[in-house]
Amino acid sequence: MRNSEHPIMLITDDDRAFRETMAEVFARRGFEPILAANGDEAIHVAQGTTVHVALFDFHMPERTGLESISACRSLGINIPYILLTGGLDQAIATQAESVEVFSLLEKPVSIQIVTGVVKDAMASHYPWYEAGR
């Protein structure tokens, strides 16, 4: 059930410019973005706020995006997670599958691809979601 007028999206990346760009992109598409600079911050946000979908960068200091997603899942935060990585390899793909990420995208990623994946994630998890409203 929604606690917000707009779906809430958690965007976690240690690259501030990337976080802010994604926030602008998704705010224009009807999302309420919440930004986190690292995995610990993202876990804290996800524990205290209703989040509908989350984007995580894989390569972050201290805790990877995969470790952060795994921690969120272990806390019972079962939302669609989208993992982005600049160095996609089979090991990352296998780990991503094991924590049931909705999608694994390789950076650089086009706005069209990432917005399409988020739209699909929302539509598949939330019957109330109407893309492009």
Secondary structure, 3 states (H helix, E strand, C coil): CCCCCCCEEEEECCCHHHHHHHHHHHHCCCCEEEEECCHHHHHHHHHHCCCCEEEEECCCCCCCHHHHHHHHHHCCCCCCEEEEECCCCHHHHHHHHHCCCCEEEECCCCHHHHHHHHHHHHHHHCCCCCCCC
